[in-house]
Amino acid sequence: QVQLVESGGGLVQPGGSLKLSCAASGSIFSINTMGWYRQAPGKERELVAVMSTGGSTKYADSVKGRFTISRDNSKNTVYLQMNSLKPEDTAVYYCNILSLLQTYWGQGTQVTVSS
């Protein structure tokens, strides 16, 4: 059974940084993309960043230039380096893996940006 385990969330002041990690346990056949979504209170879940197996990336306009996604294919792990955090980045961040056969979600990790 595949599980995605996220870590790295927490409370940070505006302008600060956090790095999220998501490690997938179990065997996943033919991963296409690994990425991050987020959901703020009262809002729909939205894409933050995704990366293909080949290395191409896509970012939400709101995080371009501040967030960087990376992945270690050998470890089925994806990271999200978040810099210059803003209060509007506050949300639950979810790891996502899209494979040929299935979509997997992590349990979510809270990121709160507040002074």
DSSP file with accessible surface (Angstrom, degrees, kcal/mol):
  #  RESIDUE AA STRUCTURE BP1 BP2  ACC     N-H-->O    O-->H-N    N-H-->O    O-->H-N    TCO  KAPPA ALPHA  PHI   PSI    X-CA   Y-CA   Z-CA
    1    1 A Q              0   0  211      0, 0.0     2,-0.4     0, 0.0    24,-0.0   0.000 360.0 360.0 360.0 133.4    0.0    0.0    0.0
    2    2 A V        -     0   0   26     25,-0.1     2,-0.4    24,-0.1    24,-0.2  -0.639 360.0-179.2 -86.2 134.2    1.4    3.4   -1.0
    3    3 A Q  E     -A   25   0A 115     22,-1.5    22,-3.0    -2,-0.4     2,-0.6  -0.995  18.0-148.8-131.4 140.7    1.6    6.1    1.6
    4    4 A L  E     -A   24   0A  10    101,-0.4   103,-0.6    -2,-0.4     2,-0.6  -0.945  13.7-163.7-107.8 122.9    2.8    9.7    1.2
    5    5 A V  E     -A   23   0A  81     18,-2.7    18,-2.4    -2,-0.6     2,-0.3  -0.928   6.6-164.9-112.8 116.7    4.4   11.1    4.3
    6    6 A E  E     +A   22   0A  12     -2,-0.6     2,-0.3    16,-0.2    16,-0.2  -0.697  12.6 166.4-100.3 152.2    4.8   14.9    4.5
    7    7 A S  E     +A   21   0A  65     14,-2.3    14,-2.7    -2,-0.3   102,-0.1  -0.971  40.8  66.3-153.8 163.5    7.0   16.9    6.8
    8    8 A G        +     0   0   34     -2,-0.3    11,-0.3     1,-0.3    -1,-0.1   0.338  61.7 129.4 107.3  -6.5    8.3   20.4    7.2
    9    9 A G        +     0   0   28     12,-0.1     2,-0.3     9,-0.1    -1,-0.3  -0.178  25.4 112.5 -72.7 173.8    5.2   22.5    7.8
   10   10 A G  E     -d  111   0B  29    100,-1.1   102,-2.8    99,-0.1     2,-0.5  -0.983  63.5 -43.5 157.9-165.5    4.9   24.9   10.7
   11   11 A L  E     +d  112   0B 129     -2,-0.3     2,-0.3   100,-0.2   102,-0.2  -0.852  53.7 167.6-101.4 130.9    4.6   28.5   11.8
   12   12 A V  E     -d  113   0B  22    100,-2.7   102,-2.2    -2,-0.5     3,-0.1  -0.985  33.3-113.1-142.7 150.5    6.9   31.1   10.2
   13   13 A Q    >   -     0   0  135     -2,-0.3     3,-2.4   100,-0.2    72,-0.2  -0.456  51.1 -80.8 -78.5 155.0    7.0   34.9   10.1
   14   14 A P  T 3  S+     0   0   60      0, 0.0    72,-0.2     0, 0.0    -1,-0.1  -0.294 121.1  27.5 -54.2 137.0    6.4   36.8    6.9
   15   15 A G  T 3  S+     0   0   55     70,-3.4    69,-0.6     1,-0.3    71,-0.1   0.273 100.1 118.1  90.5  -9.3    9.5   36.8    4.8
   16   16 A G    <   -     0   0   20     -3,-2.4    69,-2.3    69,-0.2     2,-0.3  -0.085  56.3-122.8 -83.2-176.0   10.7   33.5    6.3
   17   17 A S        +     0   0   61     66,-0.2     2,-0.3    67,-0.2    66,-0.2  -0.932  21.3 178.4-131.6 152.1   11.4   30.2    4.7
   18   18 A L  E     - B   0  82A  33     64,-2.2    64,-3.4    -2,-0.3     2,-0.5  -0.977  16.3-147.1-144.2 154.5   10.2   26.6    5.0
   19   19 A K  E     - B   0  81A 103    -11,-0.3     2,-0.3    -2,-0.3    62,-0.2  -0.982  13.1-158.2-127.0 121.0   11.0   23.4    3.2
   20   20 A L  E     - B   0  80A   0     60,-2.7    60,-2.3    -2,-0.5     2,-0.3  -0.726   6.9-165.6 -94.0 145.6    8.4   20.7    2.8
   21   21 A S  E     -AB   7  79A  30    -14,-2.7   -14,-2.3    -2,-0.3     2,-0.4  -0.963   7.5-171.1-129.1 148.5    9.3   17.1    2.1
   22   22 A a  E     -AB   6  78A   0     56,-1.9    56,-2.3    -2,-0.3     2,-0.5  -0.940   4.5-171.3-142.2 116.7    7.1   14.2    0.9
   23   23 A A  E     -AB   5  77A  44    -18,-2.4   -18,-2.7    -2,-0.4     2,-0.5  -0.924  12.7-146.5-111.2 131.5    8.3   10.7    0.8
   24   24 A A  E     -A    4   0A  14     52,-2.2     2,-0.3    -2,-0.5   -20,-0.2  -0.845  11.2-160.6 -98.4 125.3    6.3    7.9   -0.8
   25   25 A S  E     +A    3   0A  54    -22,-3.0   -22,-1.5    -2,-0.5     2,-0.1  -0.792  54.9  31.7-101.6 150.6    6.5    4.5    0.7
   26   26 A G  S    S-     0   0   46     -2,-0.3     2,-0.5   -24,-0.2   -24,-0.1  -0.252 100.3 -52.2  93.6 174.9    5.6    1.4   -1.3
   27   27 A S        -     0   0  113     -2,-0.1     2,-0.5     2,-0.0   -25,-0.1  -0.753  46.8-171.0 -96.7 128.1    5.8    0.7   -5.0
   28   28 A I        -     0   0   17     -2,-0.5     2,-0.5    -4,-0.1     3,-0.4  -0.982  17.9-137.3-120.5 123.7    4.4    3.2   -7.5
   29   29 A F  S    S-     0   0  130     -2,-0.5    71,-0.8     1,-0.2    72,-0.5  -0.646  72.3 -16.0 -85.4 123.9    4.3    2.1  -11.1
   30   30 A S  S    S-     0   0   52     -2,-0.5    70,-1.7    69,-0.2     2,-0.3   0.933  73.3-150.6  55.2  70.5    5.3    4.7  -13.7
   31   31 A I  E     +E   99   0B  23     -3,-0.4    68,-0.3    68,-0.2    -1,-0.2  -0.507  18.2 179.3 -70.1 133.2    5.2    8.0  -11.9
   32   32 A N  E     +     0   0B  68     66,-3.2    21,-1.6     1,-0.4     2,-0.3   0.864  62.5   2.3 -95.9 -62.0    4.4   11.0  -14.2
   33   33 A T  E     -EF  98  52B  34     65,-1.6    65,-2.7    19,-0.2    -1,-0.4  -0.939  51.8-162.7-130.4 153.6    4.4   14.0  -11.9
   34   34 A M  E     +EF  97  51B   0     17,-2.3    17,-2.6    -2,-0.3     2,-0.3  -0.990  34.3 132.4-128.0 139.3    5.1   14.8   -8.3
   35   35 A G  E     -EF  96  50B   0     61,-2.8    61,-2.6    -2,-0.4     2,-0.4  -0.922  44.5 -96.3-166.9-170.4    3.9   18.0   -6.8
   36   36 A W  E     -EF  95  49B   0     13,-3.2    12,-2.7    -2,-0.3    13,-1.8  -0.985  22.9-179.9-132.2 139.0    2.2   20.2   -4.2
   37   37 A Y  E     -EF  94  47B  56     57,-2.7    57,-3.0    -2,-0.4     2,-0.3  -0.834  11.8-155.9-124.7 165.9   -1.2   21.6   -3.8
   38   38 A R  E     -EF  93  46B  12      8,-2.5     8,-3.1    -2,-0.3     2,-0.4  -0.986   8.1-159.8-144.9 155.9   -2.6   23.8   -1.1
   39   39 A Q  E     -E   92   0B  69     53,-2.1    53,-2.4    -2,-0.3     6,-0.2  -0.957   8.0-162.4-139.5 117.0   -6.0   24.6    0.4
   40   40 A A    >   -     0   0   24      4,-0.4     3,-2.4    -2,-0.4    51,-0.1  -0.595  45.5 -75.4 -90.8 158.2   -6.7   27.7    2.5
   41   41 A P  T 3  S+     0   0  120      0, 0.0    -1,-0.1     0, 0.0     3,-0.1  -0.283 118.9   6.8 -55.7 129.8   -9.7   28.0    4.7
   42   42 A G  T 3  S+     0   0   92      1,-0.2     2,-0.3    -3,-0.1    -3,-0.0   0.510 113.8  99.5  77.4   4.9  -12.8   28.6    2.7
   43   43 A K  S <  S-     0   0  147     -3,-2.4    -1,-0.2     1,-0.0     2,-0.1  -0.814  75.2-103.2-121.8 162.9  -11.0   28.2   -0.6
   44   44 A E        -     0   0  169     -2,-0.3    -4,-0.4     1,-0.1     2,-0.2  -0.444  46.7 -91.6 -78.4 157.0  -10.6   25.4   -3.2
   45   45 A R        -     0   0   92     -6,-0.2     2,-0.3    -2,-0.1    -6,-0.2  -0.473  51.2-167.7 -67.0 136.6   -7.5   23.3   -3.4
   46   46 A E  E     -F   38   0B  86     -8,-3.1    -8,-2.5    -2,-0.2     2,-0.2  -0.939  24.7-102.6-131.5 152.8   -5.1   24.8   -5.8
   47   47 A L  E     +F   37   0B  42     -2,-0.3   -10,-0.3   -10,-0.2     3,-0.1  -0.490  32.3 174.2 -69.9 136.5   -1.9   23.7   -7.6
   48   48 A V  E     -     0   0B   0    -12,-2.7    12,-2.5     1,-0.3     2,-0.3   0.776  64.2 -26.0-104.5 -54.9    1.3   25.2   -6.1
   49   49 A A  E     -FG  36  59B   0    -13,-1.8   -13,-3.2    10,-0.2    -1,-0.3  -0.963  54.0-171.6-162.0 144.3    4.0   23.4   -8.1
   50   50 A V  E     -FG  35  58B  20      8,-2.1     8,-2.0    -2,-0.3     2,-0.4  -0.973   5.3-161.2-138.0 154.3    4.5   20.2  -10.0
   51   51 A M  E     -FG  34  57B  26    -17,-2.6   -17,-2.3    -2,-0.3     6,-0.2  -0.999  13.4-138.2-136.8 133.9    7.5   18.5  -11.6
   52   52 A S  E >   -F   33   0B  27      4,-2.6     3,-1.6    -2,-0.4   -19,-0.2  -0.354  33.0-104.6 -81.6 168.1    7.6   15.8  -14.2
   53   53 A T  T 3  S+     0   0   67    -21,-1.6    20,-0.1     1,-0.3    -1,-0.1   0.847 123.5  56.1 -60.6 -30.6    9.9   12.8  -14.2
   54   54 A G  T 3  S-     0   0   78    -22,-0.2    -1,-0.3     2,-0.1   -21,-0.1   0.574 122.8-105.0 -79.4 -10.5   11.8   14.6  -16.9
   55   55 A G  S <  S+     0   0   38     -3,-1.6    -2,-0.1     1,-0.3     2,-0.1   0.393  70.5 140.8 106.9  -5.5   12.3   17.7  -14.8
   56   56 A S        -     0   0   80     -5,-0.0    -4,-2.6     1,-0.0    -1,-0.3  -0.471  34.6-156.7 -71.9 148.4    9.9   20.1  -16.3
   57   57 A T  E     -G   51   0B  68     -6,-0.2     2,-0.4    -2,-0.1    -6,-0.2  -0.870  18.3-165.0-128.5 157.8    8.1   22.3  -13.8
   58   58 A K  E     -G   50   0B 136     -8,-2.0    -8,-2.1    -2,-0.3     2,-0.3  -0.988  13.5-172.5-141.6 133.3    4.9   24.3  -13.5
   59   59 A Y  E     -G   49   0B  46     -2,-0.4   -10,-0.2   -10,-0.2     2,-0.1  -0.935  30.3-108.0-124.7 150.4    4.2   26.9  -10.8
   60   60 A A    >>  -     0   0   20    -12,-2.5     3,-1.8    -2,-0.3     4,-1.0  -0.469  35.1-120.6 -66.5 145.0    1.2   28.9   -9.7
   61   61 A D  G >4 S+     0   0  132      1,-0.3     3,-0.5     2,-0.2    -1,-0.1   0.853 110.5  62.9 -57.6 -33.9    1.8   32.5  -10.6
   62   62 A S  G 34 S+     0   0   58      1,-0.2    -1,-0.3     3,-0.0   -14,-0.0   0.657 110.9  36.0 -69.3 -16.3    1.5   33.5   -7.0
   63   63 A V  G X> S+     0   0    0     -3,-1.8     3,-2.3   -15,-0.2     4,-2.3   0.469  81.7 127.4-116.0  -4.3    4.6   31.5   -6.0
   64   64 A K  T << S+     0   0  119     -4,-1.0     4,-0.1    -3,-0.5    -3,-0.0  -0.290  80.7  15.7 -57.3 133.9    6.8   32.0   -9.0
   65   65 A G  T 34 S+     0   0   86      2,-0.4    -1,-0.3     1,-0.1     3,-0.1   0.296 125.8  59.6  85.8 -10.4   10.2   33.2   -8.0
   66   66 A R  T <4 S+     0   0   26     -3,-2.3    17,-2.0     1,-0.2     2,-0.3   0.694  97.6  52.2-117.0 -34.4    9.7   32.3   -4.4
   67   67 A F  E  <  -C   82   0A   4     -4,-2.3    -2,-0.4    15,-0.2     2,-0.4  -0.830  59.9-166.2-108.8 147.0    9.0   28.6   -4.3
   68   68 A T  E     -C   81   0A  76     13,-2.5    13,-3.1    -2,-0.3     2,-0.4  -0.991   5.9-155.5-134.4 126.6   11.2   25.9   -5.8
   69   69 A I  E     +C   80   0A   4     -2,-0.4     2,-0.3    11,-0.2    11,-0.2  -0.771  19.4 166.5 -98.7 143.7   10.1   22.3   -6.4
   70   70 A S  E     -C   79   0A  48      9,-1.8     9,-3.3    -2,-0.4     2,-0.3  -0.957  12.7-161.0-147.1 164.6   12.6   19.4   -6.6
   71   71 A R  E     -C   78   0A  36     -2,-0.3     2,-0.6     7,-0.3     7,-0.2  -0.995  19.5-144.6-150.6 153.1   12.5   15.7   -6.5
   72   72 A D  E >>> -C   77   0A  45      5,-3.0     5,-1.9    -2,-0.3     3,-1.1  -0.934  15.5-170.1-116.7 100.5   14.6   12.6   -5.9
   73   73 A N  G >45S+     0   0   72     -2,-0.6     3,-0.7     1,-0.3    -1,-0.1   0.837  83.8  59.7 -63.4 -32.9   13.3   10.0   -8.3
   74   74 A S  G 345S+     0   0  106      1,-0.2    -1,-0.3    -3,-0.1    -2,-0.0   0.762 116.2  33.9 -67.5 -23.4   15.4    7.3   -6.7
   75   75 A K  G <45S-     0   0  134     -3,-1.1   -51,-0.4     2,-0.2    -1,-0.2   0.332 103.8-124.7-111.1   3.7   13.7    7.9   -3.3
   76   76 A N  T <<5 +     0   0   39     -3,-0.7   -52,-2.2    -4,-0.6     2,-0.4   0.924  65.6 141.3  48.4  48.0   10.2    8.8   -4.6
   77   77 A T  E   < -BC  23  72A  12     -5,-1.9    -5,-3.0   -54,-0.2     2,-0.4  -0.957  35.7-167.2-124.6 139.0   10.6   12.0   -2.7
   78   78 A V  E     -BC  22  71A   0    -56,-2.3   -56,-1.9    -2,-0.4     2,-0.3  -0.960   6.6-162.3-126.1 144.9    9.5   15.5   -3.6
   79   79 A Y  E     -BC  21  70A  53     -9,-3.3    -9,-1.8    -2,-0.4     2,-0.4  -0.874  10.5-159.1-124.5 156.4   10.5   18.8   -1.9
   80   80 A L  E     -BC  20  69A   0    -60,-2.3   -60,-2.7    -2,-0.3     2,-0.6  -0.913   7.3-161.6-137.8 108.3    9.1   22.3   -1.9
   81   81 A Q  E     -BC  19  68A  59    -13,-3.1   -13,-2.5    -2,-0.4     2,-0.6  -0.820  12.2-166.0 -88.3 121.4   11.5   25.1   -0.8
   82   82 A M  E     +BC  18  67A   0    -64,-3.4   -64,-2.2    -2,-0.6     2,-0.3  -0.946  11.0 173.6-116.9 116.3    9.4   28.1    0.1
   83   83 A N        +     0   0   57    -17,-2.0   -66,-0.2    -2,-0.6   -67,-0.2  -0.770  59.5  23.1-116.0 164.1   11.1   31.5    0.5
   84   84 A S  S    S-     0   0   69    -69,-0.6    -1,-0.2    -2,-0.3   -68,-0.2   0.905  84.5-160.3  49.4  47.9    9.8   35.0    1.1
   85   85 A L        -     0   0    3    -69,-2.3   -70,-3.4    -3,-0.2   -69,-0.2  -0.276   7.4-158.7 -65.6 145.5    6.6   33.6    2.6
   86   86 A K    >   -     0   0   86    -72,-0.2     3,-2.5   -71,-0.1     4,-0.3  -0.850  31.8-109.6-120.7 156.9    3.6   35.7    2.8
   87   87 A P  G >  S+     0   0   69      0, 0.0     3,-1.9     0, 0.0    26,-0.4   0.852 117.5  63.2 -55.0 -32.4    0.5   35.5    5.0
   88   88 A E  G 3  S+     0   0  127      1,-0.3   -48,-0.0   -48,-0.0    -3,-0.0   0.557  88.9  69.4 -72.9  -5.2   -1.5   34.5    2.0
   89   89 A D  G <  S+     0   0    1     -3,-2.5    -1,-0.3    24,-0.1     2,-0.2   0.521  70.8 120.6 -83.4  -7.0    0.6   31.4    1.7
   90   90 A T    <   +     0   0   37     -3,-1.9     2,-0.3    -4,-0.3    22,-0.2  -0.411  40.9 105.8 -61.7 125.0   -1.1   30.1    4.8
   91   91 A A  E    S- H   0 111B   1     20,-2.1    20,-2.7    -2,-0.2     2,-0.6  -0.965  76.0 -78.8-178.3 171.5   -2.8   26.8    4.0
   92   92 A V  E     -EH  39 110B  32    -53,-2.4   -53,-2.1    -2,-0.3     2,-0.5  -0.867  47.6-146.7 -89.4 126.5   -2.7   23.1    4.3
   93   93 A Y  E     -EH  38 109B   0     16,-3.1    16,-2.1    -2,-0.6     2,-0.4  -0.848  12.2-162.1-101.2 130.4   -0.2   21.8    1.8
   94   94 A Y  E     -E   37   0B  40    -57,-3.0   -57,-2.7    -2,-0.5     2,-0.3  -0.927  12.8-136.7-116.9 133.1   -0.8   18.4    0.1
   95   95 A a  E     -E   36   0B   0     -2,-0.4    11,-2.2   -59,-0.2     2,-0.4  -0.612  24.6-166.1 -80.7 144.7    1.7   16.3   -1.6
   96   96 A N  E     -EI  35 105B   7    -61,-2.6   -61,-2.8    -2,-0.3     2,-0.4  -0.999  13.6-171.6-137.9 134.9    0.5   14.7   -4.9
   97   97 A I  E     -EI  34 104B   0      7,-2.2     7,-3.0    -2,-0.4     2,-0.6  -0.995   7.0-163.4-125.8 125.8    1.8   11.9   -7.1
   98   98 A L  E     +EI  33 103B  66    -65,-2.7   -66,-3.2    -2,-0.4   -65,-1.6  -0.942  16.7 174.5-109.2 116.6    0.3   11.2  -10.4
   99   99 A S  E     -E   31   0B   6      3,-3.0   -68,-0.2    -2,-0.6   -69,-0.2  -0.598  48.3 -94.6-111.5-179.6    1.1    7.8  -11.9
  100  100 A L  S    S+     0   0  106    -70,-1.7   -70,-0.1   -71,-0.8   -69,-0.1   0.842 123.0  25.2 -61.6 -31.8    0.0    6.0  -14.9
  101  101 A L  S    S+     0   0  134    -72,-0.5     2,-0.3     1,-0.2    -1,-0.2   0.674 124.9  13.4-108.1 -22.0   -2.6    4.1  -12.9
  102  102 A Q        -     0   0  111    -73,-0.2    -3,-3.0     2,-0.0     2,-0.4  -0.987  56.0-125.8-157.4 158.2   -3.5    6.2   -9.9
  103  103 A T  E     -I   98   0B  65     -2,-0.3     2,-0.4    -5,-0.2    -5,-0.2  -0.946  27.9-161.6-110.3 133.8   -3.4    9.6   -8.1
  104  104 A Y  E     -I   97   0B  36     -7,-3.0    -7,-2.2    -2,-0.4     2,-0.4  -0.914   3.7-165.2-117.7 144.8   -2.0    9.6   -4.6
  105  105 A W  E     -I   96   0B 107     -2,-0.4  -101,-0.4    -9,-0.2    -9,-0.2  -0.966  13.9-134.3-127.6 144.7   -2.4   12.3   -1.9
  106  106 A G        -     0   0    9    -11,-2.2  -101,-0.1    -2,-0.4     3,-0.1  -0.305  33.0-105.9 -82.1 176.5   -0.6   13.0    1.3
  107  107 A Q        -     0   0  121   -103,-0.6   -13,-0.1     1,-0.1  -102,-0.1   0.641  63.4-110.5 -82.3 -13.3   -2.5   13.8    4.5
  108  108 A G        -     0   0   14      1,-0.1     2,-0.4   -15,-0.0   -14,-0.2   0.144  20.8-131.2  98.1 145.0   -1.5   17.4    4.4
  109  109 A T  E     - H   0  93B  24    -16,-2.1   -16,-3.1  -102,-0.1     2,-0.3  -1.000  22.9-121.6-133.6 135.1    0.8   19.6    6.4
  110  110 A Q  E     - H   0  92B  88     -2,-0.4  -100,-1.1   -18,-0.2     2,-0.5  -0.584  22.9-172.0 -81.1 132.2   -0.1   23.0    7.9
  111  111 A V  E     -dH  10  91B   0    -20,-2.7   -20,-2.1    -2,-0.3     2,-0.5  -0.993   5.5-175.9-120.1 122.3    1.9   26.1    6.9
  112  112 A T  E     -d   11   0B  45   -102,-2.8  -100,-2.7    -2,-0.5     2,-0.7  -0.984   9.2-166.7-123.1 123.7    1.0   29.2    8.8
  113  113 A V  E     +d   12   0B   4     -2,-0.5     2,-0.3   -26,-0.4  -100,-0.2  -0.934  34.5 131.5-111.4 110.5    2.7   32.6    7.9
  114  114 A S              0   0   63   -102,-2.2    -2,-0.1    -2,-0.7   -28,-0.0  -0.992 360.0 360.0-158.9 148.2    2.1   35.1   10.6
  115  115 A S              0   0  129     -2,-0.3  -102,-0.1  -102,-0.2    -1,-0.1   0.422 360.0 360.0 -94.0 360.0    3.9   37.6   12.8
